[in-house]
Amino acid sequence: MENRYDTIIAGAGAAGMMAAIAASDGQRKILLVEKMDQPGRKLRITGKGRCNLTNTAPIRDFITHIAPDGRFMRNAFSMFFNTELMEFFESHGVPLVVERGNRVFPKSGKSLDIFLAMIKAIESDRNIKVLKNNRVTDIVTYDGHISGVVLQNGGLVHCRSLIMATGGCSYPATGSTGDGYDLLRKVGHSVSEPVPALVPLVCAEKIPEELVGFTLKNVELSICHANGKKICSHFGEMTFTPDGIGGPITLSASRDVSRILHGGETLTARIDLKPALNEEVLDKKLITDLNANGTRILKDAMRLWLPAEIIPFALSNIKIEHYKRLNQINAAERRKLLQLLKGLTLTITDTRGFDEAIITQGGVSCKEVNPKTFESKLVKGLHIVGELLDLDADTGGYNLQIAFSSGYAAGKFGVRNSELGTN
């Protein structure tokens, strides 16, 4: 293997592969280093194997789904956004479809098609060399500029620009084990401690076996501090897991609470089972139902208000005799029923781990990175992209677009650095 390249890219995931494609100008030599035996391992399983690769929302709306500051991506999106990304894949033989929520998928429903289009573009380019089963173990600098990298086999390879695209910590079996964070710390970057995000939450209460896998639809999940102050609220579908809750709204909520939980705080989740009705309206409905079904016992009559699967668990949350007739329910007990329906309570103690997290929250401070070129403000010729940055977004194609756009921008400007000979 040669020991000098114009651009080296560490990590062959979505951001790294797009960086290689964007960096290729027919002349410059590019080395794409991948620690696994094949590139794009995480890309091939994303979206449960369907690959929600972007979202058709306009930039002004898109960036509102990104934290801690979506505006950081504005320049990159103006260069390469959802339209350009969709055109890229369709021109490479991958028809796309737009589904509910403006989410974009390959028409085939197979993330493999996205990967194959990218790897074909890379492997057909004679100026891009892909080095598998290897990784960057050290970043070499000289006088504040990138000089090269040390590879796992101990070899020093020189370069004029380096694009770090090694990913976060989520799904470590695909190669994302957070290696890049330590390398970037060594050259002076500040790294916010990575935590799992878009991940199921763990609760203290025991979830009955028969409830595991059951999905509640059209509910509102609110998570609060112990003092009752609300942190977030999300509406939609929620699923019970063996040790807590999952499903779309839980994953969304995890972005708001993961860092708090990993800081050691215990939180309270309240599930509004009847969000379409305010308390006054629901209370009137309860009075009507209790009067109309007076001889029925509470345990059986709960089907008036809840799905059968959740009734035993719900009843365990309130202190009312389960075999009491409805015409014997007093005002205080009716109030307990109302509170149950408007706020089934769980104690949230933790998140699941990185092996179940869709994304990583945390990373290199964006204040230390140029938002147009993704070049480090500390080391010339060093570019940082994708999940290595302290940026994360909602589900719906937002996170992959960040990876593609940041990789594209870094690829383009990484070539420029090599032309300038910044080392």
ABEGO torsion letter per residue (X at the ends): XBABBABBBBEBBAAAAAAAAAABAGABBBBBBBABABBGAAAAABGGGAGBABBABBAAAAAAABOABAAAAAAAAAABBAAAAAAAAAAAGBBBBBBBGGBBBBAAGBAAAAAAAAAAAAAABAABBBBBGBBBABBBBBGGBBAEBBBAAGBBBBBABBBBAAEBABGAAAGBAGAAAAAAAAAGBBBBBBBBBGBBBBBABBBBAAABGBBBBGBBBBBBBAAGBBABBBBEBBBBBAAEBBEAAAAAAAAAAAAAAAAGBBBBBBBBABAABBAAAAAAAAAAAAAAAAABBAAAAAAAABBAAAAAAAAAABBBBAABBAAABBAAAAAAAAAAAABBBBBBABBBBAAABABBBEEBBAAABBAAAGBBAABBGBBBBEAABBBBBBBGGAAAAAAAAAAAAAAAAAAAAAAAGAX
